[in-house]
Amino acid sequence: MSFKTTAAPCALLIGACLAPTFAHASEADGPATVVDSIIVTGRRNAEDPAVVAEARDRLSRTPGAVAVVSAESYADRFAQGFSDTLRNVPGVMAQKRYGEESRLSIRGSGIAQGFHQRGVLLAQDGVPFADADGFSDFQGVDALSARYIEVWKGANTLRFGGAQLGGAINLVTQTGRTALHDNVLQFENGSYDTYRVHAELAREHGDWDAFAAVSGMKTDGYRQQSDQSQGRLTLNVGRSFGQDREVRLIAQAADIQQSVPGSLTLKQALETLRTAPANNIINDNARDQTLKRLTLQTRWRLTDSTLFEGAIWGWEKSLYHPIFQVVDQESQTKGAFGRIDWTGQVAGLRADAFYGFSWRDGDLDALRYVNVGGKRGALTAKGLQQATGLDVFAEGRLFVTERMALVAGGSWGRATRDYTDRLKPANDDSIDYDWFSPRLGLLWEAENGAQVFANVTRSVEPPTYGALVQAPLTGFTPVQVQDAWTAEIGTRGRHGALAWDLTAYRSQIEGEMLNFIVGPDIPAATFNADKTIHQGIEAGLDWRLPVEIANGSLLLRQTWTWSDFRFDGDLRWGDNRLPVVPEHQYRAELTWRHASGVFVTPSIEWRISRPYVDYANTMKAPDYALLGLTAGFDVRDGLSVYVDARNLTDERYVGEFSAVTDARTASTSVFFPGEGRSVFVGLRLAY
């Protein structure tokens, strides 16, 4: 890939971000255009629904990189998971493996995690959506029931008490008051014999409101052994007791049956990409899980200057996971969360602050059996994993001038891991962790709402059980805490026809937890690196073009992410690049929209650089460029039809793979082929 080829889109995007004054029109000029921007600005966008605009305003108080993804931005396309809903957020890597299984990483968090997810605090309605040790399966989340999604990138999770390197993703459920519509019925059908039905009901009655949603999907999948069926239910009932005073009960359930097609060699992934390894078929590899979750939360204004938000929650999860063995797990997790927001003055200067706590406690019965055609054979492992977590946090802003605020805060965290091996007591072990993560920041806001921010933050991540329990080693594997200092500087705002978001960051990490594949279908081993560096640039630009075509407006959205992740003088790997994440990733889409409701959006997803597959840096995965097209129109008021076409050129590519130590000696059956050309059609009735 030549320098000119690589630099062209990057220069275009960054140049536009750094030169907002060259916009050709003000927001008041031209026809009204619905812009479901993911970019957070210091000034509210009048075109956002009020509840989403309020979320953008709240996140804009953070002296760091944040984003809001409104439900409107993916309502008219086939959105199946984070790889669809977060695709326009720079710095977020949500790469689909198969079905709803994806790699989720922000700024290289959990960069080589070959299964499930760690390194990002996943939350729903402000409370964790993860096991007590931080390990999460995000397939249970229903993005179609979310009103919007908050993305707190990097070490900007203090509002939740988190200290993860990757930040936090928080899905906020619709309520009877904030729902897009009172009634929604959505039907989708498409490639691979895919069907999905989704229905919503939102009501208000006096002080009460209720929202209910149900969805079901079935698909044969693109590859052998990749069929999937799922059902999800969400119920959100609340009562208001006046302004900023409410109590809310949220119930969720999910049943997901997902076959696992497995990984291939690079040659197979590009030539016989719809096949699955024989073992996956013979052993009927799958990941089947059920989830039941209940949250009781409140938002209560105590005084004019103080607001309390809190919740108690609990969930149960069952996982039946035939792979190299049959993994059979039952887990229960509960927790409590509380936070107070305060506004006022300190020494005559305007100030605000928040402080609170987050507590989790959970246990997991971990059983393993010999895999006999996807059924349980002889018992091979039986253990009890118990974990707790407690975070106490606070952050304050002091406006030293009318437009500049100094920000300081921190969190104290404690985590415990207790393991009981009921077959081999010699493996019993326990360990405790505690830490303090300080934070200093600066936030300046111009009169027009544009912001400049900077911060320095420490992030800490203790090992999960997936890292600590590595058979056949006795007891806990000596994996240490991952510790990092991150500095970032950026700007965001809106000027005329442009909305921009530009951030540069650098993380210096000690003991980064990395993974590598030890065998086909066997979860990856985990080790601590010595010193590593994650640095990069995240750039996003929305530009409403000052021209019309056929009486329709044009919106160009671009995102570019530069990710420079590498070892820092490692005894074995030197300054080699870390595998998996490409150095340059670019995405653009151009939307033409008519006032009648007709829209057409061509898009390109371009992996500009070839990422390494191994820590030895001897093998790279291919680059690729994918073309897509979404389009739709209103049949009548409330009834719309849309089409979502993907990989229009039917390119053969590898979207996702796992890391290995050295591709010259290790097995490289680690690649998941990307899906070929596909088309999905949706019919949506909303009123």
C-alpha positions in Angstrom: 0.0 0.0 0.0 1.6 3.3 -1.1 1.9 6.3 1.1 -0.2 8.3 -1.2 -3.0 5.7 -1.1 -2.9 5.6 2.7 -2.6 9.3 3.2 -5.4 10.5 0.9 -8.4 9.9 3.0 -6.5 10.7 6.2 -5.4 14.1 5.0 -8.9 14.9 3.7 -10.6 14.0 7.1 -8.0 15.6 9.4 -7.8 18.7 7.2 -11.5 19.2 7.5 -11.5 18.6 11.2 -8.8 21.2 11.8 -10.4 23.8 9.5 -14.0 24.2 10.6 -14.1 27.8 9.6 -14.1 26.9 6.0 -17.7 25.6 6.2 -19.9 27.0 3.4 -23.1 27.4 5.3 -24.5 27.9 8.8 -26.9 25.5 10.5 -29.7 27.9 9.7 -29.1 27.7 6.0 -30.6 25.3 3.5 -33.4 22.7 4.0 -33.9 20.8 7.3 -31.9 17.6 7.3 -32.1 14.9 10.0 -28.5 14.3 11.2 -28.1 11.4 13.6 -24.6 12.5 14.5 -22.5 10.4 16.8 -20.3 13.4 17.5 -20.7 15.0 20.9 -20.5 18.7 20.9 -20.5 21.3 23.7 -23.7 22.9 22.2 -26.8 20.9 21.7 -27.8 20.1 18.2 -31.3 21.4 17.6 -32.0 18.5 15.2 -31.6 15.8 17.9 -34.5 14.6 19.9 -34.4 16.2 23.3 -33.4 13.0 25.3 -30.5 12.4 22.9 -29.4 16.0 23.0 -29.4 15.9 26.8 -27.2 12.9 26.7 -24.7 14.6 24.3 -24.7 17.7 26.6 -24.0 15.5 29.7 -21.1 13.6 28.0 -19.6 16.9 26.7 -18.7 17.8 30.3 -16.1 15.1 30.1 -12.5 16.2 29.3 -12.0 13.3 27.1 -13.2 11.4 24.0 -16.9 10.4 24.2 -19.7 9.7 21.7 -23.4 9.2 21.6 -25.1 6.9 19.0 -28.8 7.6 18.7 -31.3 4.8 17.9 -32.3 6.9 14.8 -28.8 6.3 13.3 -29.5 2.5 12.8 -33.3 2.3 12.8 -33.4 2.0 9.0 -30.8 -0.8 8.5 -30.2 -4.4 9.6 -28.4 -3.7 12.9 -27.5 -7.0 14.6 -24.8 -6.1 17.1 -22.0 -3.7 18.0 -20.4 -4.3 14.6 -23.4 -2.5 13.1 -24.4 0.0 15.8 -20.9 1.3 16.6 -19.4 1.2 13.1 -19.2 5.0 12.8 -17.4 5.6 16.1 -13.7 6.2 15.5 -11.4 4.3 17.9 -13.9 1.5 18.4 -13.2 -1.9 16.9 -16.3 -4.0 16.7 -15.3 -6.6 14.2 -17.8 -9.4 13.4 -16.6 -13.0 13.6 -19.9 -14.8 13.0 -23.5 -14.3 14.0 -23.5 -11.9 16.9 -20.0 -12.9 18.0 -17.6 -10.0 17.6 -14.3 -8.7 18.8 -15.0 -5.5 20.8 -11.9 -3.3 21.6 -11.4 0.4 22.2 -7.9 1.7 21.8 -6.5 -1.8 21.8 -8.2 -2.9 25.0 -8.3 -6.7 25.2 -6.5 -6.5 21.9 -5.8 -10.3 21.6 -8.8 -11.6 23.5 -9.8 -14.5 21.2 -13.2 -15.1 22.8 -15.8 -13.2 24.8 -14.8 -9.7 25.9 -12.7 -7.8 28.5 -11.1 -4.4 28.8 -14.3 -2.4 28.2 -16.9 -1.8 30.9 -20.1 -2.9 29.3 -23.2 -1.4 31.0 -26.9 -1.0 30.5 -28.7 1.9 32.1 -25.6 2.7 34.0 -25.1 -0.7 35.7 -22.6 -3.4 34.6 -23.6 -6.0 32.1 -20.8 -8.4 32.9 -19.8 -11.1 35.3 -18.4 -9.8 38.6 -14.8 -10.4 37.4 -15.3 -8.2 34.4 -15.7 -10.9 31.7 -18.8 -10.3 29.5 -20.9 -11.8 26.8 -22.6 -8.9 25.1 -24.9 -11.0 22.9 -27.6 -10.7 25.6 -27.9 -7.0 25.0 -30.7 -5.9 22.7 -29.6 -2.8 20.8 -33.1 -2.4 19.2 -34.5 -1.6 22.7 -31.9 1.1 23.4 -32.8 4.8 23.1 -29.1 5.6 22.6 -25.7 4.2 23.2 -23.0 6.1 25.2 -19.4 5.5 24.3 -16.8 6.6 26.9 -13.5 5.9 25.1 -10.2 5.1 26.8 -9.7 6.0 30.4 -12.9 8.1 30.6 -15.1 5.7 32.6 -14.9 7.5 36.0 -18.6 8.3 36.0 -19.2 4.5 36.3 -16.3 4.0 38.7 -14.5 1.9 36.0 -10.8 2.0 35.4 -10.5 -0.1 32.2 -8.1 0.8 29.4 -10.8 0.7 26.8 -13.5 2.7 28.5 -17.2 2.0 28.8 -20.2 1.4 26.5 -23.6 2.1 28.1 -26.9 1.2 26.4 -29.8 3.3 27.7 -33.1 1.6 27.5 -36.2 3.3 26.0 -38.9 4.3 28.4 -42.6 5.0 27.9 -41.6 8.7 27.8 -38.5 8.6 25.7 -39.5 5.9 23.1 -39.2 6.9 19.5 -42.9 5.9 18.8 -45.9 4.6 20.7 -46.1 1.5 18.6 -43.5 -0.2 16.4 -43.7 -3.4 14.3 -40.6 -4.3 12.3 -40.1 -7.3 9.9 -36.8 -8.1 8.2 -35.8 -10.8 5.8 -32.6 -11.3 3.8 -29.6 -13.4 2.8 -28.8 -16.7 4.5 -32.5 -17.3 5.1 -32.5 -14.6 7.8 -35.8 -13.5 9.4 -36.2 -11.1 12.3 -39.4 -9.6 13.9 -39.3 -6.8 16.4 -42.2 -5.1 18.2 -42.4 -2.2 20.7 -45.1 -0.7 22.8 -44.7 2.6 24.7 -47.4 4.1 27.0 -47.8 7.0 29.4 -50.6 7.2 32.0 -50.5 10.0 34.5 -47.3 9.5 36.6 -46.7 6.0 35.1 -45.0 5.0 31.9 -44.1 1.6 30.4 -42.1 0.3 27.5 -42.1 -3.2 26.3 -40.1 -4.8 23.4 -39.8 -8.3 22.0 -37.7 -9.5 19.2 -36.9 -12.8 17.6 -34.5 -13.8 14.8 -33.5 -17.0 12.9 -30.8 -17.4 10.3 -28.9 -20.3 8.6 -25.7 -18.1 8.7 -23.2 -17.5 6.0 -21.0 -20.5 6.7 -21.5 -24.1 7.7 -22.3 -24.5 11.4 -23.2 -20.8 11.8 -27.0 -21.0 12.2 -28.5 -19.0 14.9 -31.9 -18.4 16.7 -32.6 -15.8 19.4 -35.4 -14.2 21.4 -35.2 -11.1 23.6 -37.6 -9.4 25.9 -37.4 -6.0 27.5 -39.8 -4.4 30.0 -39.3 -0.9 31.5 -41.9 0.4 33.9 -41.5 3.7 35.8 -43.3 6.1 38.0 -42.6 9.8 38.3 -42.9 11.7 41.5 -42.2 15.1 40.0 -39.4 16.8 38.2 -36.3 14.6 38.3 -37.9 12.2 40.7 -38.7 8.7 39.5 -38.4 5.0 40.3 -38.0 2.4 37.5 -38.0 -1.3 37.2 -36.3 -2.9 34.1 -36.7 -6.6 33.3 -34.8 -8.3 30.5 -34.6 -11.8 29.2 -32.7 -13.4 26.3 -32.4 -16.9 24.8 -29.6 -17.2 22.2 -28.7 -20.4 20.3 -25.6 -19.9 18.2 -23.7 -22.6 16.4 -19.9 -22.0 16.2 -18.3 -22.4 12.7 -14.7 -22.1 14.0 -11.6 -20.6 12.4 -9.7 -21.5 9.2 -6.3 -21.1 7.7 -5.9 -17.9 5.6 -6.0 -20.0 2.3 -9.3 -21.7 3.4 -10.7 -18.4 4.6 -10.2 -16.9 1.1 -11.0 -19.9 -1.0 -13.4 -22.2 0.8 -14.8 -19.6 3.1 -18.2 -21.0 3.6 -16.9 -24.2 5.1 -16.3 -25.1 8.8 -13.6 -27.4 10.2 -14.8 -31.0 10.4 -14.4 -31.1 14.2 -16.8 -28.2 14.6 -19.4 -30.1 12.7 -18.8 -33.5 14.3 -18.7 -32.0 17.8 -21.7 -29.6 17.1 -19.8 -26.6 18.4 -22.1 -24.0 19.7 -22.6 -21.2 22.3 -26.1 -21.4 23.7 -27.0 -19.0 26.5 -30.1 -17.8 28.4 -30.2 -14.6 30.5 -32.6 -13.1 33.0 -31.9 -9.7 34.5 -33.7 -7.4 36.9 -32.8 -3.8 37.7 -34.5 -1.4 40.2 -33.2 2.1 39.8 -34.1 5.7 40.8 -33.3 9.2 39.8 -34.1 11.6 42.6 -33.5 15.3 43.0 -32.6 15.9 46.6 -32.1 19.7 46.4 -31.8 22.2 43.6 -28.0 21.5 43.6 -27.9 17.7 44.2 -29.3 14.8 42.2 -29.1 11.1 43.2 -29.0 8.2 40.8 -28.9 4.6 42.1 -29.7 1.0 41.3 -29.8 -2.5 42.7 -29.6 -5.3 40.2 -29.2 -9.0 39.7 -29.0 -11.5 36.9 -28.8 -15.2 36.1 -27.0 -16.7 33.1 -26.7 -20.2 31.7 -24.1 -21.1 29.2 -23.9 -24.3 27.3 -20.8 -24.2 25.1 -19.6 -27.3 23.2 -16.2 -26.6 21.8 -13.0 -28.6 22.5 -14.9 -29.8 25.5 -18.5 -29.0 26.6 -18.3 -25.9 28.8 -21.4 -25.8 31.0 -21.8 -22.8 33.3 -24.4 -21.3 35.6 -23.7 -17.9 37.1 -25.5 -15.4 39.3 -24.4 -11.8 39.7 -25.8 -9.0 41.8 -24.8 -5.4 42.5 -25.6 -1.9 43.7 -24.7 1.5 42.2 -25.1 5.0 43.6 -24.0 8.4 42.4 -24.7 12.0 43.4 -24.3 14.9 41.0 -23.8 18.4 42.6 -23.6 21.9 41.1 -22.7 25.0 42.9 -19.8 27.3 43.7 -16.3 26.9 45.3 -14.6 30.1 46.5 -17.0 32.1 44.3 -16.2 30.0 41.2 -18.7 27.9 39.3 -18.2 24.2 40.0 -19.8 20.8 39.7 -18.9 17.3 40.9 -20.1 13.7 41.1 -19.2 11.0 43.5 -20.5 7.5 44.2 -19.8 3.7 44.3 -20.3 0.6 42.3 -20.4 -2.9 44.0 -20.6 -6.3 42.4 -20.7 -9.9 43.7 -21.1 -13.0 41.7 -20.4 -16.7 41.6 -20.1 -19.1 38.6 -20.4 -22.9 38.6 -17.9 -24.0 36.0 -18.2 -27.5 34.6 -16.5 -29.2 31.7 -17.3 -32.5 30.0 -15.8 -34.5 27.2 -17.6 -33.4 24.0 -19.5 -36.3 22.5 -21.2 -34.9 19.4 -22.1 -31.7 21.2 -23.4 -33.7 24.2 -21.9 -34.1 27.7 -19.6 -37.0 28.1 -17.4 -37.7 31.1 -16.9 -34.9 33.6 -13.4 -33.3 33.3 -13.6 -30.2 35.5 -15.8 -28.8 38.2 -15.1 -25.5 39.9 -16.7 -22.6 41.7 -15.5 -19.1 40.7 -16.5 -16.3 43.1 -15.6 -12.7 42.5 -16.4 -9.3 44.1 -15.7 -5.8 43.0 -16.0 -2.4 44.7 -15.2 1.0 43.2 -15.5 4.3 45.1 -15.1 7.3 42.8 -15.4 11.1 42.6 -14.7 13.9 40.0 -15.0 17.6 40.2 -14.8 20.6 37.8 -13.8 24.0 38.8 -14.3 26.8 36.2 -11.2 29.0 36.8 -12.5 31.3 34.0 -16.0 31.5 32.4 -14.9 29.0 29.7 -12.1 26.9 31.2 -12.6 24.2 33.8 -9.9 22.3 35.7 -11.0 18.7 36.3 -9.7 16.3 39.0 -10.9 13.0 40.3 -10.1 9.4 41.0 -11.4 6.0 41.9 -10.3 3.5 44.5 -11.0 -0.1 43.5 -10.9 -3.5 45.1 -11.5 -6.9 43.5 -11.3 -10.5 44.9 -11.0 -13.8 43.2 -11.8 -17.1 45.1 -11.6 -20.4 43.3 -12.6 -23.8 44.5 -11.7 -26.9 42.4 -14.1 -29.6 43.4 -12.2 -32.3 41.6 -8.6 -31.3 42.4 -8.4 -29.3 45.7 -4.8 -28.6 45.0 -6.0 -26.0 42.5 -7.9 -24.0 45.1 -6.7 -20.4 45.2 -7.6 -16.9 46.1 -6.2 -13.4 45.5 -7.2 -9.8 46.2 -6.4 -6.6 44.3 -6.7 -3.0 45.2 -5.7 0.2 43.5 -6.2 3.9 43.1 -6.7 5.6 39.7 -6.2 9.4 39.7 -7.3 11.7 36.9 -6.4 15.3 35.9 -8.0 17.1 33.1 -8.7 20.4 31.4 -11.8 21.5 29.4 -12.2 24.7 27.4 -15.3 25.7 25.6 -15.6 28.5 23.0 -18.7 30.7 22.8 -20.0 28.7 19.8 -19.8 25.4 21.8 -16.6 24.1 20.3 -14.4 22.4 22.9 -10.7 21.6 23.5 -9.8 19.0 26.2 -6.9 17.2 27.7 -6.4 14.7 30.5 -4.0 12.3 32.1 -5.5 9.2 33.7 -4.4 5.9 35.2 -6.2 2.7 34.2 -6.0 -0.6 36.1 -7.4 -4.0 35.1 -7.1 -7.1 37.3 -7.1 -10.5 35.6 -10.4 -12.3 35.0 -10.8 -16.0 35.7 -10.1 -16.7 32.0 -6.6 -15.5 32.7 -6.1 -16.9 36.2 -7.3 -20.5 35.6 -5.2 -22.0 32.9 -5.2 -25.8 33.1 -3.1 -27.9 33.6 -1.3 -25.4 35.7 -1.9 -25.7 39.4 -3.8 -22.9 41.1 -3.9 -19.5 39.7 -1.5 -18.7 36.8 0.7 -15.7 37.9 -0.9 -13.2 35.6 -0.5 -9.7 37.1 -2.6 -6.5 37.1 -2.5 -4.5 33.9 -1.5 -0.9 34.7 -1.4 2.0 32.3 -1.1 5.8 32.2 -3.0 7.5 29.3 -2.7 11.1 28.1 -5.0 12.5 25.5 -5.8 15.8 23.9 -8.6 16.6 21.5 -11.2 18.9 20.2 -14.9 18.6 19.2 -17.6 20.9 18.1 -19.9 22.1 15.4 -19.4 25.1 13.1 -21.8 25.8 10.2 -22.1 22.7 8.1 -19.3 20.8 9.9 -19.3 18.7 13.1 -15.9 17.3 14.1 -14.3 15.1 16.7 -10.5 14.7 16.8 -8.5 13.1 19.6 -4.9 12.0 20.0 -3.8 9.7 22.8 -0.9 7.7 24.1 -1.0 4.9 26.7 2.1 3.6 28.4 1.2 0.1 29.7 2.9 -2.2 32.1 1.9 -5.8 32.2 -0.6 -5.7 29.3 -2.6 -8.9 29.3 -2.1 -10.5 25.9 -3.5 -13.8 24.4 -2.4 -16.3 21.9 -4.0 -19.3 20.4 -2.7 -22.6 21.8 -4.8 -24.9 19.7 -7.8 -25.1 17.4 -11.0 -24.3 19.4 -9.1 -24.0 22.7 -9.4 -20.7 24.5 -6.3 -18.6 24.2 -3.6 -18.6 26.9 -2.9 -15.2 28.7 0.4 -13.7 29.6 1.7 -10.3 30.8 3.8 -8.3 28.4 6.6 -6.2 30.0 6.0 -2.7 28.5 3.8 -1.8 25.6 2.6 1.4 24.0 -0.8 2.2 22.5 -1.1 5.5 20.7 -3.2 6.8 18.0 -5.6 9.4 16.5 -9.4 9.1 16.3 -11.0 11.4 13.8 -14.7 11.9 12.9 -16.2 14.5 10.6 -19.8 15.1 9.5 -20.2 17.6 6.7 -23.5 18.8 5.3 -22.6 19.6 1.8 -23.8 23.1 0.6 -25.4 21.6 -2.5 -28.7 19.9 -3.4 -29.2 17.0 -5.8 -32.8 16.4 -7.0 -34.1 18.6 -4.1 -32.3 16.4 -1.6 -29.6 17.2 1.0 -26.2 15.5 1.2 -24.4 14.5 4.4 -20.9 13.1 4.2 -19.8 11.2 7.3 -16.1 10.1 7.6 -14.2 8.4 10.4 -10.5 7.5 10.4 -8.6 5.7 13.1 -4.8 5.4 13.4 -3.7 2.7 15.9 0.0 2.4 16.7 0.3 -0.5 19.2 3.6 -2.0 19.9 6.0 -3.6 22.4 8.5 -1.3 24.1 11.9 -2.9 24.3 10.5 -6.4 25.1 13.2 -9.0 25.8 11.6 -11.4 23.3 9.6 -9.2 20.9 11.7 -6.0 20.9 9.6 -3.1 19.5 7.4 -5.4 17.3 3.9 -4.3 16.5 1.0 -5.9 18.4 -1.2 -8.1 16.2 -4.9 -8.0 15.3 -5.7 -4.3 15.1 -4.9 -2.6 11.7 -2.8 0.6 11.9 -5.2 2.5 9.6 -8.9 2.1 9.3 -11.2 4.4 7.3 -15.0 4.5 6.8 -17.2 6.9 4.9 -20.8 7.2 3.9 -22.7 9.7 1.9 -26.4 10.1 2.5 -28.8 11.7 0.1 -32.1 12.5 1.8 -35.3 14.0 0.4 -38.0 15.7 2.5 -40.4 13.0 1.3 -38.5 10.4 3.3 -36.5 8.8 0.5 -32.8 8.3 1.3 -29.8 6.6 -0.3 -26.5 5.9 1.5 -23.5 4.4 -0.3 -20.6 3.5 2.1 -17.1 2.2 2.1 -15.2 0.4 4.9 -11.5 0.4 4.1 -8.8 -1.5 6.1 -6.0 0.5 4.6 -3.1 -1.3 6.3 -2.5 -5.0 6.8 -2.4 -6.0 10.5 0.0 -8.6 11.9 -1.2 -12.0 12.9 1.6 -12.9 15.2 3.8 -11.3 17.9 6.9 -12.2 15.9 5.6 -10.0 13.0 6.2 -12.6 10.3 2.6 -12.8 8.9 0.0 -10.2 8.0 -3.7 -10.5 7.2 -4.9 -9.0 3.9 -6.3 -5.5 3.6 -9.7 -4.9 2.0 -12.3 -2.4 1.0 -16.0 -3.2 1.3 -18.8 -1.3 -0.5 -22.2 -1.1 0.9 -25.6 0.6 0.2 -28.6 1.4 2.3 -31.7 3.0 0.9 -35.3 3.5 2.0 -38.5 5.4 1.5 -41.8 6.2 3.3 -44.7 4.3 1.8 -47.0 6.5 3.9 -46.9 8.3 7.2 -45.4 5.8 9.7 -44.8 3.0 7.2 -41.3 2.7 5.7 -39.3 0.2 3.7 -35.5 0.0 3.7 -32.8 -2.1 2.0 -29.4 -2.9 3.5 -26.9 -4.3 1.0 -23.4 -5.3 2.1 -20.1 -6.2 0.4 -21.6 -5.3 -3.0 -18.5 -6.6 -4.9 -18.6 -9.9 -3.1 -15.0 -9.5 -2.0 -13.3 -12.3 -0.3 -11.7 -11.0 2.9 -10.7 -11.8 6.4 -12.4 -9.4 8.9 -11.3 -11.1 12.1 -8.6 -13.4 13.4 -6.9 -14.4 16.6 -3.2 -13.8 17.5 -0.5 -16.5 17.5 3.1 -16.3 18.8 5.1 -17.0 15.7 3.3 -17.8 12.4 6.4 -19.7 11.2 5.9 -22.4 13.9 2.4 -22.1 15.3 -0.9 -23.2 13.8 -2.4 -20.4 11.8 -6.0 -21.8 11.6 -7.2 -18.6 13.3 -9.0 -16.7 10.6 -12.8 -16.0 10.3 -13.8 -15.2 6.8 -15.9 -12.1 6.2 -19.4 -12.6 4.8 -20.0 -12.3 1.1 -22.6 -10.2 -0.7 -25.8 -10.0 1.3 -29.0 -8.1 1.1 -31.6 -7.5 3.9 -35.0 -5.8 3.4 -37.0 -4.3 6.2 -40.6 -3.1 6.6 -41.2 -0.8 9.6 -44.6 0.4 10.9 -44.2 3.1 13.5 -46.9 5.4 14.9 
